[in-house]
């Protein structure tokens, strides 16, 4: 079997920084979003919230290549396409405002998604966004 640079190159080392993960989570998510998720999850699945914060916010979010704003656009699209994740989508709508997206840009994400993911999922995303945006000072 012939090896080329792609198959012989070692993957880059994963960066996991628990402290940075918690700092970033606090900066990104408002208290309402954090409190709606972490304590309840800790009660039912001890240690799982710490793993999420460490691996996602202290790992994936620490990678180069996308800004926090761009990551939020991706999150909105992925969660809407997935469907059935209204609490997480609500939190990410709020987080999107915190990283500089406007309410108009957030709404436009769902409009843009309609031909790609289907009208029902895009409308469901818009309903979540309308509710989340109504509860903010945006």
Buried (B, 14 or more C-beta within 10 A) or exposed (E): EEEEEEEEEEEEEEEEBBEBBBEBBEEBBBEEBBEBBBEEBEEEEEEEBBEBBBBBBBBBBBEEEEEBEEBBBEBBBBBBBEBEBBEBBBBBBBBBBBBEBEBEBBBEBBEEBBEEBEEEBBEBBBEBBBEBBEEEEB
